[in-house]
Amino acid sequence: MNSRTIGALIELNEGLDFGNPKFSNTRSDLLTYGVIPKDTGISEIYTASFSTGATAHITRLKEPNLVAVLAYIGDDSGIIFSSRDTNATRGSLVVQPLQSDGVTPMGNAQLWLSDAVFGAVYRRGQYTATN
């Protein structure tokens, strides 16, 4: 990613709000972000790879006016996000596993941490960054 070229990461659209972008923990080319169409108010979650140009729709939340708080898990094998949970006080974090490309969803999302709405994940230890 050592380029002196400036470009848009996301094509802007006045009918959409963008929020909560997060870079991955072990790779320098992955991003997850939220998109909220102004006409529905329902958050949608996407992933993108800068090196391949691939993007993927991860999920669409079920209710309007909920802002998904996003993060890659420590090894970048999944995306966690906040979701309404009727069995919890405020909500819960769910995880959507990803294929090895770090972009494509794999299987179904599942409960990751009950009664939590904000996940801040960081990675400790040695790893080799790749581009």
C-alpha positions as CSV (number, residue, x, y, z in Angstrom):
1,M,0.0,0.0,0.0
2,N,3.0,2.3,-0.6
3,S,1.4,4.5,-3.2
4,R,1.3,8.2,-3.6
5,T,-2.1,8.0,-5.3
6,I,-5.0,9.5,-3.5
7,G,-8.4,7.9,-4.2
8,A,-11.8,7.4,-2.7
9,L,-12.2,4.3,-0.5
10,I,-16.0,4.4,-0.8
11,E,-18.1,6.1,-3.6
12,L,-20.2,8.7,-1.8
13,N,-23.9,9.0,-2.4
14,E,-26.2,11.7,-0.8
15,G,-28.8,9.0,-0.1
16,L,-26.4,7.1,2.1
17,D,-24.7,7.6,5.4
18,F,-21.4,5.9,6.1
19,G,-19.9,5.1,9.4
20,N,-17.8,3.1,11.8
21,P,-15.0,2.1,9.4
22,K,-12.5,-0.3,10.8
23,F,-9.2,-1.7,9.4
24,S,-8.3,-5.3,9.9
25,N,-5.7,-6.3,12.6
26,T,-3.2,-8.5,10.7
27,R,-3.5,-7.2,7.1
28,S,-3.1,-3.7,5.7
29,D,-5.6,-4.1,2.9
30,L,-9.0,-4.9,4.6
31,L,-11.7,-2.6,5.7
32,T,-15.2,-3.1,7.2
33,Y,-17.8,-0.3,7.3
34,G,-21.4,0.5,7.8
35,V,-23.9,2.0,5.3
36,I,-27.3,3.4,6.3
37,P,-29.7,4.2,3.4
38,K,-31.4,7.4,4.5
39,D,-34.8,6.2,3.2
40,T,-34.9,3.1,5.5
41,G,-32.5,3.9,8.3
42,I,-31.4,0.3,8.5
43,S,-27.7,-0.4,8.9
44,E,-25.9,-2.6,6.4
45,I,-22.4,-4.0,6.8
46,Y,-19.8,-4.4,4.1
47,T,-16.2,-5.5,3.8
48,A,-13.6,-4.5,1.2
49,S,-10.1,-5.4,0.1
50,F,-7.9,-2.6,-1.3
51,S,-5.5,-5.0,-2.9
52,T,-8.1,-7.0,-5.0
53,G,-10.9,-4.4,-5.2
54,A,-13.3,-7.1,-3.9
55,T,-16.3,-6.0,-1.7
56,A,-19.0,-8.0,0.0
57,H,-22.3,-7.3,1.7
58,I,-22.0,-9.0,5.1
59,T,-25.5,-8.4,6.6
60,R,-28.4,-6.1,7.0
61,L,-29.7,-5.3,10.6
62,K,-33.3,-6.0,11.2
63,E,-34.4,-2.7,12.7
64,P,-34.1,1.0,11.7
65,N,-32.1,3.5,13.7
66,L,-29.5,1.0,15.0
67,V,-25.9,1.8,14.2
68,A,-23.7,-1.2,14.0
69,V,-20.5,-1.0,15.9
70,L,-18.0,-3.0,13.8
71,A,-14.6,-4.6,14.3
72,Y,-12.5,-7.4,12.8
73,I,-11.8,-10.1,15.4
74,G,-8.1,-10.5,16.4
75,D,-7.1,-12.8,13.6
76,D,-9.3,-11.2,11.0
77,S,-11.3,-14.4,10.4
78,G,-14.6,-12.6,11.2
79,I,-16.4,-9.3,11.7
80,I,-18.2,-8.6,15.0
81,F,-21.0,-6.1,15.1
82,S,-23.7,-5.0,17.6
83,S,-27.2,-6.4,17.2
84,R,-30.5,-6.2,19.0
85,D,-30.9,-9.1,21.3
86,T,-34.2,-9.6,23.2
87,N,-32.4,-11.9,25.6
88,A,-30.0,-9.3,26.7
89,T,-30.3,-5.9,28.5
90,R,-29.0,-3.7,25.7
91,G,-28.0,-6.0,22.8
92,S,-25.2,-8.4,22.0
93,L,-22.2,-8.7,19.7
94,V,-22.5,-11.3,16.9
95,V,-19.7,-12.6,14.7
96,Q,-19.9,-13.2,10.9
97,P,-17.1,-15.6,10.0
98,L,-15.1,-14.7,6.8
99,Q,-13.4,-16.8,4.2
100,S,-9.6,-16.6,4.0
101,D,-9.8,-13.6,1.7
102,G,-11.0,-11.5,4.7
103,V,-14.0,-10.2,2.6
104,T,-16.4,-13.0,1.7
105,P,-18.9,-14.1,4.4
106,M,-18.8,-17.8,5.4
107,G,-21.8,-19.5,7.0
108,N,-24.2,-17.6,9.3
109,A,-23.6,-15.0,11.9
110,Q,-23.6,-16.3,15.5
111,L,-23.6,-14.9,19.0
112,W,-20.1,-13.8,20.1
113,L,-20.7,-11.9,23.4
114,S,-24.1,-11.5,25.1
115,D,-25.2,-8.2,26.6
116,A,-22.5,-6.1,25.0
117,V,-22.9,-3.5,22.2
118,F,-19.5,-2.2,21.7
119,G,-16.6,-4.4,20.6
120,A,-13.0,-3.0,20.5
121,V,-10.7,-5.7,19.4
122,Y,-6.9,-5.4,19.2
123,R,-4.2,-7.9,18.5
124,R,-1.2,-8.6,20.7
125,G,1.9,-10.5,19.8
126,Q,4.1,-11.0,16.7
127,Y,2.7,-11.4,13.2
128,T,3.9,-10.5,9.7
129,A,2.0,-7.9,7.9
130,T,1.1,-8.6,4.3
131,N,0.0,-6.4,1.5
